[in-house]
């Protein structure tokens, strides 16, 4: 919790550790390799459409923190499948989907409120989505929530693309 709050404080101060660019595919694959080794993650089917070489104008540390929080949430709630895809353009879009229970659309606006947990069946602090939102906003990006075609939640991150 302390580390996460320190990240939030650094972001609010406007001090960026390394301005980027960051290789999104490389960071995603590294996080997924780690999640595959923890309990629950080894039993999931990971569908990754994230080629290396797609760059975002975000420090590698901040992008890893943002995506780590989102991928950890997806792996925690997924029944069997987590899907990650990258789309590049003016903005780099990172779409993370799971086949878990999902979130009712009426509650999408509540997601990411610091300390807010919509479901307390699984372990967590309620800070991960809030930190991901803070990081995306610090880099003039955004995070949106949708229902996934897999049945669970889809989180769509848009970040400035580095060319």
C-alpha positions in Angstrom: 0.0 0.0 0.0 2.8 2.4 0.9 4.5 1.8 -2.5 1.3 2.4 -4.3 0.6 5.6 -2.5 4.2 6.8 -3.2 3.5 6.2 -6.9 0.3 8.2 -6.7 2.2 11.1 -4.9 5.0 11.1 -7.5 2.4 11.2 -10.3 0.5 14.1 -8.7 3.8 16.0 -8.4 4.4 15.8 -12.1 7.8 14.2 -11.7 8.3 11.4 -14.2 11.2 9.0 -13.6 11.9 8.1 -17.2 9.7 9.7 -19.9 9.7 6.6 -22.1 9.1 5.4 -24.7 8.0 1.9 -23.5 7.6 -1.3 -25.5 4.1 -2.3 -24.6 4.3 -5.8 -26.0 7.5 -6.6 -24.1 6.1 -5.3 -20.8 2.8 -7.2 -21.3 4.6 -10.5 -22.1 6.9 -10.0 -19.0 3.9 -9.4 -16.7 2.0 -12.4 -18.1 5.0 -14.7 -17.6 5.1 -13.6 -13.9 1.3 -14.1 -13.5 1.5 -17.6 -15.1 3.8 -18.6 -12.2 1.4 -17.5 -9.3 -1.5 -19.6 -8.0 -4.4 -19.4 -10.3 -2.4 -17.8 -13.2 -1.0 -21.1 -14.3 -4.4 -22.5 -15.0 -5.6 -19.7 -17.3 -5.5 -19.6 -21.0 -3.7 -16.4 -22.0 -4.5 -15.0 -25.5 -1.9 -12.3 -26.2 -2.0 -10.2 -29.3 0.7 -7.8 -28.3 3.7 -7.8 -30.7 6.9 -6.2 -29.3 7.9 -2.9 -30.9 4.6 -1.0 -30.2 5.7 2.0 -28.2 3.9 4.2 -25.8 5.1 7.6 -24.5 5.1 6.4 -20.9 8.0 5.5 -18.6 8.6 1.7 -18.5 8.1 1.7 -14.7 4.7 3.5 -14.9 3.5 1.3 -17.8 4.5 -1.8 -15.9 2.6 -0.6 -12.8 -0.5 0.3 -14.8 -0.6 -2.9 -16.8 0.4 -5.1 -13.8 -2.6 -3.9 -11.8 -5.0 -4.4 -14.7 -3.6 -7.8 -15.7 -3.5 -9.0 -12.1 -7.2 -8.0 -11.7 -8.1 -9.8 -14.9 -6.3 -13.0 -13.8 -7.9 -12.8 -10.4 -11.4 -12.7 -11.8 -11.1 -14.8 -14.9 -12.7 -18.2 -15.0 -10.4 -19.7 -17.7 -9.3 -17.0 -20.2 -7.6 -13.6 -20.3 -7.2 -11.8 -23.6 -4.9 -8.9 -24.2 -4.7 -7.1 -27.5 -2.8 -4.0 -28.8 -4.0 -1.6 -31.5 -1.8 1.2 -32.6 -2.6 4.6 -34.1 -2.5 8.2 -32.8 -3.3 6.5 -29.4 -2.0 3.1 -28.5 -5.0 1.0 -27.3 -4.5 -1.9 -24.9 -7.6 -4.1 -24.4 -7.6 -6.5 -21.5 -10.6 -8.9 -21.2 -11.6 -11.8 -19.0 -14.3 -14.4 -18.9 -15.2 -13.8 -15.3 -18.4 -12.6 -13.7 -18.0 -9.1 -15.1 -19.3 -5.8 -13.7 -22.8 -4.5 -14.4 -22.6 -1.4 -16.8 -24.3 0.7 -14.2 -21.3 0.3 -11.9 -18.6 1.1 -14.5 -18.4 4.7 -13.1 -17.6 3.4 -9.7 -14.6 1.4 -10.9 -11.3 3.0 -10.0 -12.5 5.0 -7.0 -9.8 4.8 -4.5 -10.5 2.1 -1.8 -13.8 1.2 -3.5 -14.4 -2.5 -4.0 -17.5 -3.6 -5.8 -17.0 -7.3 -4.8 -15.1 -8.4 -1.7 -15.1 -12.2 -2.6 -11.4 -12.0 -3.6 -8.4 -10.6 -1.8 -7.4 -7.0 -2.7 -7.1 -3.4 -1.4 -9.2 -1.5 -3.9 -6.2 0.6 -4.9 -5.0 -1.1 -8.2 -7.6 0.4 -10.6 -7.2 3.8 -8.9 -3.5 3.8 -9.4 -3.9 2.6 -13.0 -6.3 5.6 -13.6 -3.8 8.0 -12.0 -1.0 6.8 -14.2 -3.1 7.0 -17.4 -4.2 10.5 -16.5 -0.6 11.6 -15.7 0.3 10.8 -19.3 -2.9 12.2 -20.8 -4.3 8.8 -21.4 -7.6 7.3 -20.3 -9.1 4.0 -19.2 -12.6 2.9 -20.1 -14.6 -0.1 -19.0 -16.9 -2.3 -21.1 -18.6 -5.7 -21.1 -16.3 -8.2 -22.7 -17.4 -10.6 -25.5 -15.8 -13.3 -23.3 -18.5 -12.6 -20.7 -16.5 -10.7 -18.1 -15.0 -7.2 -18.0 -13.0 -5.4 -20.7 -10.7 -2.6 -19.7 -9.5 -0.4 -22.6 -6.4 1.7 -22.0 -5.6 4.5 -24.4 -2.1 6.0 -24.1 -0.1 8.4 -26.3 1.8 6.4 -29.0 5.5 7.0 -29.5 6.6 6.9 -33.1 
